[in-house]
Amino acid sequence: MGTVTEQHRAVAMHAMKIMGGDARPKVQAFHDDRRQRSVDILTTLNAPEAGLKSISSIGLSDFALRHSNGRELETRVELCACVPEERLHWDNVVASTAFAIMRDRAAVLPGSVIPDILLDYFPSSTMPHICLVPAFFWREGRFAGLPLPPLAINWLQCIAIHESERRLIEQIGADAFDDLPQRHEVDVFDMDRVALPALGVA
């Protein structure tokens, strides 16, 4: 990622505090295919509980994101994910999602979909897209943001979704979609799970 700044250190320390886990987390630098962009990825094992690993980006918050009208997003963003420890490639998934956001510099919010990220790592998966949702696996369903004046940094969680679910978000909106996984007790760890429209949205 190049020069490590005080902001990067603050992001890493905050993420470790929230995610918990083993005392020796791993931080690894990732680069995009053309080596034009880089981001550090923090991984902690047994976090938030035994058998799971938590992942956070460090450095996406360097970039100001903007709405389509040019107005800057009110917060800077980092990404996180939680998956079973044996699940491979999710550090790459978080890094690739961060690169897509860095490239477009478009504002991302809960319900934003980053298309086709998973195809490079899980080509046979029926869920090609990443949906960004409020981070819910830590600290009783809340991943507190980091105030770092003049900035505020908040985390969005990466989950895999089907193409039909991407269309569903377009149809009913992010707020309505956000309640569906919990309502239907969807296991977001299951890469072979049934798509939500098949479960019903009533």
C-alpha positions as CSV (number, residue, x, y, z in Angstrom):
1,M,0.0,0.0,0.0
2,G,3.0,2.3,0.1
3,T,3.5,4.6,3.0
4,V,1.7,3.6,6.1
5,T,0.1,6.6,7.7
6,E,-1.3,7.4,11.1
7,Q,-4.8,7.0,9.6
8,H,-3.9,3.4,8.5
9,R,-2.6,2.6,11.9
10,A,-5.8,4.0,13.5
11,V,-8.0,2.0,11.1
12,A,-6.1,-1.2,11.8
13,M,-6.2,-0.8,15.6
14,H,-9.9,0.0,15.5
15,A,-10.7,-3.0,13.4
16,M,-8.7,-5.3,15.6
17,K,-10.5,-4.0,18.7
18,I,-13.9,-4.5,17.1
19,M,-13.2,-7.9,15.5
20,G,-11.3,-9.5,18.3
21,G,-9.7,-12.9,17.8
22,D,-6.2,-14.1,18.1
23,A,-3.5,-11.8,19.3
24,R,-1.5,-12.1,16.1
25,P,-3.5,-10.8,13.2
26,K,-2.1,-10.9,9.6
27,V,-1.7,-7.8,7.5
28,Q,-1.0,-8.4,3.8
29,A,-0.6,-5.9,0.9
30,F,-2.7,-6.6,-2.2
31,H,-2.3,-5.1,-5.6
32,D,-4.7,-5.0,-8.5
33,D,-3.7,-6.7,-11.8
34,R,-2.0,-3.7,-13.2
35,R,-0.4,-2.8,-9.9
36,Q,-1.9,0.6,-10.1
37,R,-3.8,0.3,-6.8
38,S,-3.0,-1.4,-3.5
39,V,-4.7,-2.0,-0.2
40,D,-3.8,-3.7,3.0
41,I,-6.0,-6.5,4.2
42,L,-6.2,-7.4,7.9
43,T,-7.2,-10.9,8.9
44,T,-7.9,-12.2,12.4
45,L,-8.6,-15.8,13.3
46,N,-11.2,-17.1,15.8
47,A,-13.0,-13.8,15.3
48,P,-15.6,-13.0,16.4
49,E,-15.8,-16.6,17.6
50,A,-13.9,-19.9,17.2
51,G,-13.9,-21.3,13.7
52,L,-14.5,-17.9,12.0
53,K,-12.1,-15.3,10.6
54,S,-12.7,-11.6,10.3
55,I,-11.3,-9.5,7.5
56,S,-10.9,-5.7,7.1
57,S,-9.5,-3.5,4.5
58,I,-7.0,-0.8,5.5
59,G,-6.6,2.1,3.2
60,L,-9.9,2.4,1.2
61,S,-10.8,5.3,3.5
62,D,-7.9,7.3,1.9
63,F,-10.3,7.9,-1.0
64,A,-13.2,10.4,-1.0
65,L,-16.2,8.8,-2.7
66,R,-18.8,10.9,-4.5
67,H,-22.5,10.8,-5.3
68,S,-23.6,11.1,-8.9
69,N,-24.2,14.8,-8.4
70,G,-20.6,15.3,-7.4
71,R,-21.3,15.7,-3.7
72,E,-18.8,13.9,-1.5
73,L,-20.1,11.0,0.6
74,E,-20.3,12.1,4.2
75,T,-18.2,9.3,5.5
76,R,-15.1,7.5,4.3
77,V,-15.5,3.7,3.9
78,E,-13.6,0.5,4.8
79,L,-14.8,-3.0,4.1
80,C,-15.1,-6.1,6.2
81,A,-16.1,-9.7,5.9
82,C,-16.6,-12.7,8.2
83,V,-16.3,-16.3,6.9
84,P,-15.4,-19.7,8.2
85,E,-11.7,-20.1,8.7
86,E,-11.3,-22.7,6.1
87,R,-12.9,-20.6,3.4
88,L,-10.2,-19.5,1.0
89,H,-9.8,-16.3,-1.1
90,W,-12.0,-14.0,0.9
91,D,-9.1,-11.7,1.6
92,N,-8.7,-11.4,-2.2
93,V,-12.5,-10.8,-2.5
94,V,-12.4,-7.9,0.0
95,A,-9.3,-6.5,-1.8
96,S,-10.9,-6.7,-5.2
97,T,-14.1,-5.1,-4.0
98,A,-12.0,-2.2,-2.6
99,F,-10.2,-1.9,-5.9
100,A,-13.5,-1.6,-7.8
101,I,-14.6,1.1,-5.4
102,M,-11.2,2.9,-5.7
103,R,-11.5,2.8,-9.5
104,D,-15.0,4.2,-9.7
105,R,-14.8,6.6,-6.7
106,A,-18.7,6.4,-6.6
107,A,-20.4,6.6,-3.3
108,V,-21.3,3.2,-1.8
109,L,-24.0,2.7,0.8
110,P,-25.8,-0.3,2.4
111,G,-27.3,-2.1,-0.5
112,S,-24.7,-1.2,-3.1
113,V,-23.8,-4.1,-5.3
114,I,-20.3,-4.6,-6.7
115,P,-20.8,-6.9,-9.7
116,D,-19.0,-10.1,-10.6
117,I,-16.2,-9.8,-8.0
118,L,-16.6,-13.5,-7.0
119,L,-16.2,-15.0,-10.4
120,D,-12.4,-14.7,-10.4
121,Y,-12.2,-16.8,-7.1
122,F,-15.3,-19.0,-7.3
123,P,-16.1,-19.5,-11.0
124,S,-18.6,-22.2,-10.3
125,S,-20.5,-20.3,-7.7
126,T,-24.1,-19.2,-8.4
127,M,-23.4,-16.0,-6.5
128,P,-21.2,-13.7,-8.5
129,H,-21.8,-10.4,-6.8
130,I,-20.9,-8.6,-3.6
131,C,-23.5,-6.7,-1.7
132,L,-22.4,-4.2,0.9
133,V,-24.5,-4.3,4.0
134,P,-24.2,-2.7,7.5
135,A,-21.6,-4.7,9.4
136,F,-23.5,-7.1,11.6
137,F,-21.3,-9.9,12.8
138,W,-19.5,-8.1,15.6
139,R,-20.3,-6.5,18.9
140,E,-23.9,-7.5,19.1
141,G,-24.6,-6.6,15.5
142,R,-22.7,-3.4,15.3
143,F,-19.3,-2.4,14.0
144,A,-18.8,1.0,15.4
145,G,-17.4,3.7,13.1
146,L,-14.1,5.5,13.7
147,P,-14.2,9.2,14.2
148,L,-10.9,10.6,13.0
149,P,-11.5,14.4,12.6
150,P,-12.0,15.8,10.1
151,L,-13.0,12.4,8.8
152,A,-15.5,9.8,9.9
153,I,-14.8,6.2,8.8
154,N,-17.4,3.5,8.7
155,W,-17.3,-0.2,7.7
156,L,-19.6,-2.0,5.2
157,Q,-19.7,-5.8,5.2
158,C,-19.3,-7.8,2.1
159,I,-21.7,-10.7,1.5
160,A,-22.2,-12.8,-1.6
161,I,-25.5,-12.5,-3.5
162,H,-27.2,-14.1,-6.6
163,E,-28.0,-12.2,-9.8
164,S,-31.7,-12.5,-8.9
165,E,-31.0,-10.8,-5.6
166,R,-29.2,-8.0,-7.3
167,R,-32.3,-7.5,-9.4
168,L,-34.5,-7.7,-6.3
169,I,-32.5,-4.9,-4.7
170,E,-33.2,-2.8,-7.8
171,Q,-36.9,-3.6,-7.5
172,I,-37.6,-3.2,-3.8
173,G,-34.7,-1.0,-2.6
174,A,-31.8,-1.6,-0.3
175,D,-33.7,-0.9,2.9
176,A,-36.4,-3.5,2.2
177,F,-33.8,-6.0,1.0
178,D,-31.7,-5.5,4.2
179,D,-34.3,-7.2,6.4
180,L,-34.8,-10.3,4.2
181,P,-31.7,-12.4,5.1
182,Q,-32.5,-12.2,8.8
183,R,-36.2,-12.7,8.3
184,H,-35.6,-15.8,6.3
185,E,-32.7,-16.9,8.6
186,V,-30.4,-17.1,5.6
187,D,-27.0,-18.5,6.2
188,V,-24.8,-16.0,4.5
189,F,-21.8,-18.3,4.9
190,D,-23.4,-20.9,2.6
191,M,-22.0,-20.4,-0.9
192,D,-24.7,-22.8,-2.2
193,R,-27.7,-21.2,-0.5
194,V,-31.0,-20.7,-2.2
195,A,-31.6,-17.3,-3.7
196,L,-34.0,-15.0,-1.7
197,P,-36.7,-14.7,-4.4
198,A,-37.1,-18.5,-4.2
199,L,-37.7,-18.1,-0.5
200,G,-40.4,-15.5,-1.0
201,V,-40.3,-11.8,0.1
202,A,-43.6,-11.4,1.8
